[in-house]
Amino acid sequence: MSLPEKVLVANRGEIAVRIMRTLRRLGIRSVAVYHAVDARSRHVRDADEAVELTGTTPVAAYLDADQIVVACRATGADALHPGFGFLSERATFAEAVAAAGITFVGPPPDAIRAMGDKIESKRLAVLAGVPTLPGSDDALADVDAALAEAERIGYPVLIKASAGGGGKGMRIARSAEQCRAAFDRSSSEAEASFGDGRVFLERYVDRPRHIEIQLLADAHGNVVHLGERECSIQRRYQKVVEEAPSPFVGPELRAELGAAAVSLARKVGYTSAGTVEMVMDTDGKAYFLEMNTRLQVEHPVTEQVTGIDIVEQQLRVAAGEKLAFTQDDVTMTGSAIEARIYAEDAYAGFVPAIGPLRLVRFPSGPGVRVDHGVRQGDAVTAAFDPMIAKVVGYGATRAEAMDRLSGALRETVLLGTTTNTAFLADVVEHPDFASGDTHTGFLDEHPELTAPVVADAATERLLIAVAALHSSRFDRRFDVPEAHAGVGEWRP
């Protein structure tokens, strides 16, 4: 089979731009979809064609499966890539795309459905021989059932939404009193966020590392892993700094975790790219958390250390090709660390920020990769996730990767709204991060990283003047030169 001729990217922002970069390199035409608020966005400009979506809200437009399938037909797109978020992990969407005769660049609907339910995915992990945390086997009927289960497991416990993600519907309970209160909050939040209020319990691991294994699988029975990523620097259970490889994982543990992830992928008949997420305790024992049936936000660090374009492999697998390499061919060279730049105030509880991007300057140079989907003059709104860009530092050693990333973050200029750029640089430069002493409670353990910073009056006046100057220049609608290191330059 051959690669598709035209791919509709059912997404927006930096991930749409990143996917289109690979499409362009492979000579495949791209189709963007957009809501009116995104009409001038970079992903629309970068695409060969674009189709406007309508909806009661901007997000509703990108979640309208019927409109997106119609856009595929209208433009003659023979394949669709969902990116991440939005409709990427909805089995019904994958089925609708396939029913329309369009290739879905992702896993089979049954695999999406099975792994999307945390209770079902845990059951399958047990059958595949993947270690799991002690916990409830089924959804909890009520708070009394939760209390009884917590006593059996032993405190602390983590109450989790079965259909959840992104930390929603998740609460830690260290006592019966906390469990009683957390159960109702978790269930209500899960119902509001996912339309599914089911929750279950797992033993909570203190000071855990968040380790995940990147998988690639084809439809011919070949499954390989591309090593691990560590994503332990998190705020509100959401990742902000990721790296590959983990400073804690050696060759033997990597092979063990990889084999477990591959076993699970085979158990569910998985194809395409996927990620098995695990939590690791202080003794180095890893336990299954969930499987993400899509491209991960943090996939660039794996691409940097393996030299493998994961989006290209997704396209080739979707076209029916066999993987062109085996597990023995996969090597991890050097170190890559990614920081997610958000429009948010890290010194005020990570409150999202909105506003125009008056001045945009991204770094470039050896070992620096920037994935972004913004242009100077774009506005950050409350309609979408506030992530602006991902900055990656790559080096022959972890120390070199840290140095390049911190330098790149310090060189990044984003004026007009508040961002977490300085906070990220402080994290990467922290001695405990440098030593590899990281865990998901890292930021709680180091409150100095999020302590309020007050600029002196002179600095504030200077920044306001610079922003005003560039705002007036933007009124003439000029674009800044791009400083993207370029997806495809895997090992700069």
C-alpha angles and dihedrals in degrees: 000000000000132000117267118271097217129020126194111212107213095202144062142226126026097345092054090049091048093051091048090053090062091043090054092049090052093047094247119142117236134216122201127201121205146171118232091260087062097047093116095037123130095244089058092049093047095051124090090226135010135201124198118229124203130209145146087264132013091252091049089057092056090047094053101109094182093055091048093051089049089051090054091053094044093053097038093242109169095193139032129209113198098195110201131312122015108057098346096110101035111114092199090058092051088050093049091051092050092046089057090057093253124131113244109215097218143058127313116282092244091057091048090050095047095047094042091068108070094203093051093042091053090051090052091047089056090051090050092053095249113147113249133189119258108264148119118315095211140027113287115250097209145337093282090057089049092052092049092048092048091054090052094048096039128235139313098056134172118225109209137184112241092217094035139120141164092044094295115141092015125126136164117225122191097175141024090260092054091045092054092052095040095051094062093044093048094047093047093047091048091051092049095045102038107014087243119097097186115129135179138188134245132175109266117234115215117224092004126178116226108225125176134186121218114220135193121190133174132203092256097071098266116135126173135170124223096210128261140306125206114220101171099131101089141152119206089353090302121118121244104164125033133174144185126243105023112239087224100052121083130189096275095048090043090056091047095050092042092052091051092051092047090050091055092047090053091047092059097038092246125186132176125028120328140159131224110206122206139180118223124204127215090268091060096253114142127210131191118259106168145310120247110212097204145052110300125231089235097051093114093076091057091048090052096053098039101036089227121132101220094194090054090052090051090054093048093048091048088053090056098255124145119242106268093218140047132222090267090058093058115095133170113221123186126337134288128192125188129200122194114222111212132183093240142108107252090186095057102051096289092288110181115250131209134197144100122303097236096174126022124184120161123190127247137181140098113339095008124118124177122190111191141145103202138103130199108276095030115132126230106221136185090246096085143030107290097233109130104176147341118233118198129194116200127188145154088257135028090248091056092047090051092048093050093046095048090048091049092050092049089051094050114106120196114162128177099053137037117269136180094235097116091045091054092051090051091052093050091047095048114117093230091053089049091052092049093245094142134141137154091272093055095115093047089051091051106044090164088077091065099034111130115270118208117200117218117250094253092054091048092052091049094051092047091051093049092048091049092049094052092042090060090048091050089058085073088058100236122162125224118234110264118248098194112145086214132247103252094048089093101169109028 
